Amino acid sequence: MAVLIDQVLSGVSREMVEALAKEMDVHANPPAGLIVHVATEVPEGVHIVDVWESQADFDRFRTEMLDPSAERLMAAMGETPQPMPAFKVSEVFEVVRGR
């Protein structure tokens, strides 16, 4: 069952999200199970909305790619790695893909 992952990354900049995407090479090699990823700037930082084929696909991506890449990037920036912010998970009952 598809899931929507919704989170606001407070204090995170667009440049940081773009650097993380580059680190993971997700534009050339999207993770298995990802349907769509959308990032927008908000006053608090960055708002991320993803749709995944399943919760298991997101969990695998997070464990195998996202968390390790974020930790490496933060260390390279001289930042202390922080736990992933809370996110909301919603079941998706319909997905319409454009042409």
N, C-alpha and C positions, 0 to 999 in steps of 0.2 A: 504494500500500500504506500502510495506517495505521501511525503510529508513536506510541510513548509517550515523552514527554520527562519526565525525573525529575531534579530538582535541589534541593539544599539551599542556601539563601541565608544564609550565616553573617553575623551582625551586622545583618541586615535585620529591621525590625520589621513587625508586622501593619499598623500605621498607614502605613508607607511603601508596602507592597503595595497597600493600599486607595487611597492617594493616586495611585499610578501607574495603577490601574484606572480611577479617575475621570478622570485626565488623558487616557487613551486612549479613554474613553467605551465601554469594552468590554461593559458590561452592556446598554446600549441598542443598541449596534452591534457585535456580536461579529465578530471577524476571519474572513475566508473560510477555510474548511478546519478550523476548530476544532470538535472534537466535544465535548470537556468540559475544563474547567479546575478544579482543586481546589487550595486552599491551606490549609495547617495550620500552627499554631505548634509549633515544636520547641525544645528547649533551645538549639540553636545559632542559631536565628533563625526562618526560614520554610521550609517544605518545599512545593514546587510539583510537581504532577503534571498533565500535559496529555496529551490524546490528540488527534492531528491526522490529517486525511485523508491527508496525505503529508508527507514531510520538506521538500519544496519549499514547501508551504503554511506550515510553521513558519518556514523560512528567510526567506520573503517577509515574514511578520509581524515577525520579529525585525529585519530590515533597514529596513523601511518604517515600523514603528510602535514596537516595543518599545525598541530602542536609542535612537532620537532622543527619545522621551518620557522615558526614564529619565535621559538626559543633561540635558534641560531641568529635570526635577524636582530632580535632584541639584544643579544650578547654582543653582536658586531656593532651595535649602536651605543654600547655601554649602558644599556638599560637592564634592570633586573627583570627576568621573566615573571610574568604575572599569570595567574590562572585565567582560563577563558571566561569572559563575562557570561552571565546568565543569558539564556536564549529561550524563546517560546517555540514550542513545537505544536503544529496543528496538522490534523489529518487532511489530506487533499482528496476531494471526491471527484474533481474534474480538472483535466488539463487540456487546453486547446493550444496546439502548436501552429504558429504561422507558417506560411508557405516559404 
